[in-house]
């Protein structure tokens, strides 16, 4: 909102609420894909990597389509703040979904990379 100079009013807040729905949908689709791959017998690390790679193109394309579709109304007085809020949020949220969410999943479920050496508890960590 700051770079565009658009006010954070009622319409912009509606845009943020719509944005939250879009990002949650993308996150749920990615997590469900990971779970399906794990149920199919893939190791957890490979399931996270493959699901992220498999869902990257559809998520990026829908984010690009949504952002580009909002450009015509971005200069409108009434709808402009909503368009700017959604465009910025979709771009940042998509990057977080594709980069941060898989990393959070791996950290939350303590998934180890195959072949990673583990430090014994008796040795000090640096």
N, C-alpha and C positions, 0 to 999 in steps of 0.2 A: 504494500500500500504506500509505503514511503517514497519509493522511486517514482511512482505514477502521480503522486500528489492527490490521490483520490481519498475522500473522507471515509472513515470507518463508521458507517451508519448502519441502519436497519438492513438495507439491501446487501451490503457487504457481509454482514453477519449471516444472512441467509445463504450467501455464496459459500461461506466457510462451513456452514452446516452441510451443504450439498457436497462440498469437498471432502468432509470427514467420511461421508458415505462411500464415495468413490475410493478413497484410500483404504478403508476397512475392507471393502469388497476385494481389492487387489491383494491385500494381506491374507485374507481368508482363502482365496484361490491358491496362493502360493503355499500356505501351510497345508491345505488339503492335498495338494499335489505331492508334497514331501511325504505326508502320511500314506498316501496310496503307493508310492514307490517303496516305502519301508515295508508295507504289508505285502508287496509283491516279492519281497525277499532281498531287496538291495540293502547293503550296509548303510548305516545312517549318514555317514559323511558323503558317500556317493549320491544318496537320495537328495540331500540338500543341494549339492552342486548341480546335479542334473535337473532338478525341479526349477532352480533359479535360472539355469540356461534355457530350459524349455519354455518358461513363462516370460522371459525377458522381452522377446519380440512383441507378443500380444499386449503386454503392459505398456511398453514404450509406444506402440502404435496407437493404442486408445488414449494415452496421455497426450500424444502429439495431436491427434484428431480433436480432442476436447479443447486443448489450448488454442489451436488454430481456429476452431469454430467460434471461440469467444472474441476473436479480434474484431469482427464487424460491430459488436455492441460495446466495445471498450471505450469508444469516444462519446457514447451517449451520456447524457447528464444523469439519468435515473439508473440505468443498468451498468454504467461504467465501473463503479466501485466493486460491484459483484464480479464483473468480468476480470478485473485486475486481481482481486482476492483469489479467485478460482485458478487463474492462469499461474500465478506465482506459487500457490499451494500445490497445484497438480505437478508442476515441474520439480519442486523440492521434495514433495511427498513421494513421487515416483522414484527418485534417486534413493531416498531413505528406504523405500520398500525393497528395492533391488540390492542395496548394499548393506544396510543396517539390519534389516529383518533376518536374513539368513545368518548373519554373524550373531545376532541375539539368540536365535534358535539353537545354534551350535553351543553357545556359552550357557544358555539356560539348561539344556539337557546334557551338558558336559560331554559332548561328542568329540572324540579324539580323531585326529587325522591319521589314516592308516600309515604305518611305518614311522610315526613320530616316536622319538626316543623319550622315555620318561626318566626324570631325575629321581633316584632313590631318596626316600625320606631322610636317611642318615647323612646325606651330603648337603652342605649349605647351598642355597640358591643365590645367584648373583643377579 
